[in-house]
Amino acid sequence: MEVEVKLEKLKDYLKDRKLLIAFSGGADSSLIAFIAHKMSKESIAVTIDNGVMPSDFIGNAMKIAKEIGIEHSVVKEDFLEDESFRSNPRNRCYICKNKMYSKLMEIAEEDNFEVVDGTSISDLLEDRPGIMVNYNKNIKSPLVIAGFTAEDVKNALETFKINYSKSTTCMATRISKNSDITLKKINRIKYAESLLKGLSGSEIVRVRDQDGVALIELENIGKILKSGILNHIDSELKAVGFKKVTLDIGEYGNSKKELVVYKPCKDEEHKIMFETELPYTINIKETCEQLKKIGNVKCSVEMGIAMLEIEDRNVTVFKTGKVVARRVINKEDAEKLLTEVLPNIRRNI
């Protein structure tokens, strides 16, 4: 589906609604804010400052909202006061998003706004347990409804010449799960990333705290690959408490996740076959209930399989996370089918 067609679907969905947008200033929420500001009956962008965001996060969000022209407010909440978040369990992202969206819904109810966020189809391919908050609280994701991938979003932003921030992920995601999130760890990560942004010129910088070992990921590592600079980084990061400093030599943030990949099949009747591997396990029972909304479903919880028939095409969802599309015309048809199926898949947390 062409981006122009998706944009029309997005505009139609946002038109004449009263919207509160979960706004980070990143690519996805910036596109939603831009279109909503033009098409909705009334719209406001709200940013949650949870105390564990990058140093320039709030400033960037305010700047981008002002450029778009949308009304914007910042709400401060210290998530480090919550032990369930601070203990950093495996479902940390669910806890964080649940807290954020509960606050947004509380604000929205005062003036009868509908809360929407910037989740895209590409997000459904990643290990993001927080997406279950959207389903549990009935938070709508217009980009998913319109079929936008991350690449589609960036193409649209380029077309409209909209600026956006590339540094919007919570600093807690840099800390190994089940290792307590502390202000000391957050501050040393902030310092390390600020230092590396200045030395490398990269917009995208991640310093992961893996039990006291710093793992550096950069958009462009070329500028720091000199012994003097590396020694400086090593001494600075150890000075703020890291035990060891390591570098991922790949370029961070440049990989593109394919929606589906072609898999040859010996069966002539089903010779066109595409599949994708989701990085999480599937709740087959709940997924079957959702899939019934879009086609005929055969389900076996015991076998861990859901089989969907939709417009003479077949999709099989396995509890392991594999999704296989058969009897499709080509890759484009398989991707279109997957954009219909993915929002109806329910993962385990």
C-alpha positions as CSV (number, residue, x, y, z in Angstrom):
1,M,0.0,0.0,0.0
2,E,1.4,3.4,-1.0
3,V,2.2,5.9,1.8
4,E,-0.2,8.4,0.2
5,V,-3.1,5.9,0.6
6,K,-2.1,5.2,4.2
7,L,-2.0,9.0,4.9
8,E,-5.5,9.3,3.7
9,K,-6.6,6.5,6.0
10,L,-4.8,8.3,8.8
11,K,-6.4,11.6,8.1
12,D,-9.9,9.9,7.9
13,Y,-9.3,8.3,11.3
14,L,-8.1,11.5,13.0
15,K,-10.7,13.8,11.4
16,D,-13.1,15.6,13.8
17,R,-12.0,13.8,16.9
18,K,-10.9,15.2,20.3
19,L,-7.5,13.8,20.8
20,L,-4.9,13.6,23.5
21,I,-1.6,12.4,21.9
22,A,1.0,10.5,23.9
23,F,3.8,12.7,22.7
24,S,7.6,11.9,22.9
25,G,8.7,14.1,19.9
26,G,9.9,11.0,18.2
27,A,9.0,10.1,14.6
28,D,5.7,8.3,15.2
29,S,4.1,10.7,17.7
30,S,5.3,13.7,15.7
31,L,3.5,12.5,12.6
32,I,0.4,11.8,14.6
33,A,0.6,15.3,16.2
34,F,1.1,17.0,12.8
35,I,-1.9,15.3,11.1
36,A,-4.1,15.6,14.2
37,H,-3.4,19.3,14.5
38,K,-4.7,19.8,11.0
39,M,-7.6,17.3,10.9
40,S,-9.0,16.8,14.4
41,K,-11.7,18.8,16.1
42,E,-9.3,19.5,19.0
43,S,-5.9,18.0,19.9
44,I,-3.3,18.3,22.6
45,A,0.1,16.7,22.9
46,V,1.1,15.5,26.4
47,T,4.6,14.4,27.4
48,I,5.3,12.5,30.5
49,D,8.6,13.3,32.2
50,N,9.1,10.2,34.2
51,G,12.6,11.1,35.6
52,V,14.4,8.5,33.5
53,M,14.5,10.0,30.0
54,P,17.5,11.4,28.1
55,S,18.8,14.8,29.1
56,D,17.5,16.6,26.0
57,F,14.2,14.7,25.8
58,I,11.8,17.3,27.3
59,G,13.5,20.2,25.5
60,N,13.3,18.4,22.2
61,A,9.6,17.5,22.7
62,M,8.7,21.1,23.5
63,K,10.6,22.4,20.5
64,I,9.0,19.9,18.1
65,A,5.5,20.5,19.4
66,K,6.0,24.3,19.0
67,E,7.2,23.8,15.4
68,I,4.1,21.7,14.6
69,G,1.9,24.3,16.3
70,I,0.0,21.9,18.6
71,E,-0.9,22.7,22.2
72,H,1.6,20.9,24.4
73,S,2.0,20.1,28.1
74,V,4.6,18.3,30.2
75,V,3.5,16.2,33.2
76,K,6.2,15.3,35.8
77,E,6.1,11.9,37.5
78,D,9.0,10.3,39.3
79,F,8.8,6.6,38.4
80,L,11.8,5.8,40.6
81,E,9.5,6.2,43.6
82,D,7.6,3.1,42.4
83,E,9.3,-0.1,43.7
84,S,7.6,-2.2,41.0
85,F,9.3,-0.1,38.3
86,R,12.6,0.4,40.2
87,S,13.1,-3.3,40.7
88,N,13.4,-3.6,36.9
89,P,11.5,-6.9,36.3
90,R,11.2,-8.5,32.9
91,N,7.8,-6.8,32.4
92,R,9.4,-3.4,33.2
93,C,8.1,-1.8,30.0
94,Y,4.6,-2.9,30.7
95,I,4.7,-1.3,34.2
96,C,6.2,1.9,32.8
97,K,3.6,2.3,30.0
98,N,0.8,1.3,32.3
99,K,1.7,4.2,34.6
100,M,2.1,6.6,31.8
101,Y,-1.1,5.8,30.0
102,S,-3.1,5.7,33.3
103,K,-2.0,9.3,33.8
104,L,-2.8,10.3,30.3
105,M,-6.3,8.8,30.6
106,E,-6.9,10.6,33.8
107,I,-6.0,13.9,32.1
108,A,-8.1,13.0,29.0
109,E,-11.2,12.2,31.0
110,E,-11.3,15.8,32.4
111,D,-12.2,17.2,29.0
112,N,-13.5,14.1,27.2
113,F,-10.5,13.5,25.0
114,E,-9.6,10.2,23.4
115,V,-6.0,9.0,24.0
116,V,-4.0,7.9,21.0
117,D,-0.4,6.9,20.6
118,G,2.3,6.5,17.9
119,T,2.6,2.7,17.9
120,S,3.2,1.5,14.3
121,I,3.1,-1.9,12.6
122,S,6.9,-2.1,12.9
123,D,6.5,-1.9,16.7
124,L,4.4,-5.1,16.7
125,L,7.4,-7.0,15.3
126,E,9.6,-6.0,18.3
127,D,9.7,-7.3,21.9
128,R,7.5,-4.5,23.4
129,P,5.3,-5.9,26.2
130,G,4.0,-2.4,26.8
131,I,1.8,-2.7,23.7
132,M,-0.5,-4.9,25.8
133,V,-1.3,-1.8,27.8
134,N,-2.9,-0.4,24.6
135,Y,-5.2,-3.4,24.3
136,N,-6.0,-3.5,28.0
137,K,-6.9,0.2,28.2
138,N,-8.4,0.4,24.7
139,I,-5.8,3.0,23.6
140,K,-6.0,3.4,19.9
141,S,-2.9,3.5,17.6
142,P,-3.9,5.4,14.4
143,L,-0.6,4.4,12.6
144,V,-1.5,0.7,13.1
145,I,-5.0,1.3,11.9
146,A,-3.7,3.0,8.8
147,G,-1.0,0.3,8.2
148,F,2.1,2.5,8.7
149,T,5.5,0.9,9.2
150,A,8.5,2.8,10.6
151,E,9.8,3.4,7.1
152,D,6.4,4.8,6.0
153,V,6.4,7.2,8.9
154,K,9.9,8.5,8.1
155,N,8.9,8.9,4.4
156,A,5.9,10.9,5.4
157,L,7.9,13.1,7.8
158,E,10.4,13.8,5.0
159,T,7.6,14.7,2.7
160,F,6.1,17.2,5.1
161,K,9.5,18.4,6.3
162,I,8.7,17.6,10.0
163,N,11.6,17.5,12.5
164,Y,11.6,14.8,15.1
165,S,13.8,13.6,17.9
166,K,15.9,10.4,17.5
167,S,16.5,10.1,21.2
168,T,13.2,9.3,22.9
169,T,13.7,5.9,24.6
170,C,13.6,5.6,28.4
171,M,17.1,5.3,30.0
172,A,15.8,2.4,32.0
173,T,15.9,0.3,28.8
174,R,19.7,0.6,29.0
175,I,19.9,-1.3,32.3
176,S,19.9,-5.1,32.4
177,K,16.5,-6.5,33.6
178,N,16.3,-7.6,37.2
179,S,19.1,-5.1,38.1
180,D,17.7,-2.3,40.2
181,I,17.1,1.0,38.4
182,T,18.8,3.7,40.5
183,L,19.4,7.4,40.0
184,K,23.1,6.8,40.1
185,K,22.9,4.4,37.1
186,I,20.6,6.7,35.2
187,N,22.9,9.7,35.8
188,R,26.1,7.9,34.7
189,I,24.3,6.6,31.5
190,K,23.2,10.2,30.8
191,Y,26.7,11.5,31.2
192,A,28.2,8.8,29.0
193,E,25.7,9.3,26.2
194,S,26.2,13.1,26.3
195,L,30.0,12.6,26.2
196,L,29.7,10.2,23.2
197,K,27.3,12.4,21.3
198,G,29.9,15.3,21.5
199,L,32.8,13.1,20.5
200,S,31.1,11.1,17.7
201,G,28.7,13.6,16.3
202,S,26.0,10.9,16.3
203,E,22.4,11.7,17.0
204,I,21.7,8.1,18.1
205,V,23.8,6.9,21.0
206,R,23.1,4.1,23.5
207,V,25.2,3.2,26.5
208,R,23.9,0.0,28.0
209,D,24.7,-0.7,31.7
210,Q,25.1,-4.5,31.9
211,D,25.8,-5.1,35.6
212,G,28.4,-2.3,35.6
213,V,29.8,-3.0,32.2
214,A,29.2,-0.2,29.6
215,L,28.3,-1.3,26.1
216,I,28.5,1.5,23.7
217,E,26.3,1.6,20.5
218,L,26.7,4.4,18.0
219,E,25.1,5.5,14.8
220,N,28.6,6.2,13.5
221,I,31.6,4.8,15.3
222,G,34.2,6.1,12.8
223,K,35.0,9.4,14.6
224,I,35.9,7.7,17.9
225,L,38.2,4.9,16.5
226,K,41.4,6.6,17.6
227,S,43.4,5.4,20.5
228,G,43.5,8.8,22.2
229,I,39.7,9.2,22.0
230,L,39.1,5.6,23.1
231,N,41.4,6.0,26.1
232,H,39.5,9.3,27.0
233,I,36.1,7.5,26.8
234,D,37.4,4.6,28.9
235,S,38.8,6.8,31.7
236,E,35.7,9.1,31.8
237,L,33.2,6.2,32.0
238,K,35.2,4.4,34.6
239,A,35.4,7.7,36.6
240,V,31.6,7.7,36.9
241,G,31.4,4.1,38.1
242,F,31.5,1.7,35.1
243,K,33.8,-1.3,35.8
244,K,34.6,-1.9,32.1
245,V,33.9,-0.2,28.8
246,T,33.0,-2.1,25.6
247,L,32.1,-1.1,22.0
248,D,29.6,-2.7,19.6
249,I,31.4,-2.3,16.3
250,G,28.2,-2.4,14.2
251,E,26.4,0.8,13.3
252,Y,23.4,1.2,15.6
253,G,20.0,2.1,14.2
254,N,20.5,1.3,10.6
255,S,19.0,-2.2,10.4
256,K,15.6,-2.5,8.7
257,K,13.2,-5.2,9.9
258,E,11.5,-6.9,7.0
259,L,7.8,-7.5,7.6
260,V,8.0,-10.9,5.9
261,V,10.6,-13.1,4.2
262,Y,10.0,-15.5,1.4
263,K,10.2,-19.2,2.1
264,P,10.1,-21.8,-0.7
265,C,7.5,-24.5,-0.3
266,K,7.5,-27.9,-2.1
267,D,3.7,-28.1,-2.1
268,E,2.6,-26.8,-5.5
269,E,-0.8,-25.7,-4.2
270,H,0.8,-23.5,-1.6
271,K,4.1,-22.7,-3.3
272,I,4.0,-18.9,-2.4
273,M,4.8,-18.7,1.3
274,F,6.1,-15.9,3.5
275,E,6.8,-15.9,7.2
276,T,8.0,-13.7,10.0
277,E,9.5,-14.6,13.4
278,L,8.1,-12.5,16.3
279,P,10.5,-12.1,19.3
280,Y,7.9,-13.1,21.8
281,T,5.6,-16.0,22.5
282,I,1.9,-15.9,21.6
283,N,-1.2,-16.4,23.7
284,I,-3.0,-18.6,21.3
285,K,-6.4,-18.6,23.1
286,E,-6.6,-14.8,23.2
287,T,-5.2,-14.5,19.6
288,C,-7.9,-16.8,18.3
289,E,-10.6,-14.7,19.8
290,Q,-9.2,-11.6,18.1
291,L,-8.6,-13.3,14.7
292,K,-12.3,-14.2,14.6
293,K,-13.0,-10.6,13.9
294,I,-11.3,-10.7,10.5
295,G,-11.8,-14.3,9.2
296,N,-12.5,-17.9,9.9
297,V,-10.3,-19.4,12.6
298,K,-9.4,-22.9,13.6
299,C,-7.6,-23.0,16.9
300,S,-5.7,-25.6,19.0
301,V,-4.4,-24.3,22.3
302,E,-3.0,-27.7,23.1
303,M,-0.9,-27.7,19.8
304,G,-0.2,-24.0,20.1
305,I,-1.6,-23.1,16.6
306,A,-4.1,-20.6,15.3
307,M,-5.1,-21.0,11.6
308,L,-6.9,-18.1,9.9
309,E,-8.6,-18.2,6.5
310,I,-9.2,-14.7,5.1
311,E,-10.1,-13.9,1.4
312,D,-8.8,-17.3,0.2
313,R,-5.5,-16.7,1.9
314,N,-4.2,-18.6,4.9
315,V,-2.2,-17.5,8.0
316,T,-0.9,-19.8,10.6
317,V,0.2,-18.4,14.0
318,F,2.4,-20.5,16.2
319,K,2.7,-20.0,20.0
320,T,6.5,-19.8,19.5
321,G,6.1,-16.5,17.6
322,K,6.3,-17.8,14.0
323,V,3.7,-16.4,11.6
324,V,3.3,-18.1,8.2
325,A,1.3,-16.7,5.2
326,R,0.2,-19.0,2.4
327,R,-1.7,-18.7,-0.9
328,V,-0.6,-15.1,-1.2
329,I,0.1,-13.5,-4.6
330,N,3.5,-12.0,-3.8
331,K,5.5,-10.2,-1.0
332,E,3.4,-7.1,-1.2
333,D,0.2,-9.1,-0.7
334,A,1.8,-11.0,2.2
335,E,2.8,-7.7,3.9
336,K,-0.7,-6.3,3.4
337,L,-2.1,-9.5,5.0
338,L,0.3,-9.3,7.9
339,T,-0.7,-5.6,8.7
340,E,-4.3,-7.0,9.2
341,V,-3.2,-9.9,11.3
342,L,-0.5,-8.4,13.6
343,P,-2.9,-6.0,15.6
344,N,-4.9,-9.1,16.5
345,I,-2.1,-11.1,17.9
346,R,-1.9,-11.2,21.7
347,R,1.5,-11.9,23.2
348,N,2.5,-13.4,26.5
349,I,4.2,-11.0,28.9
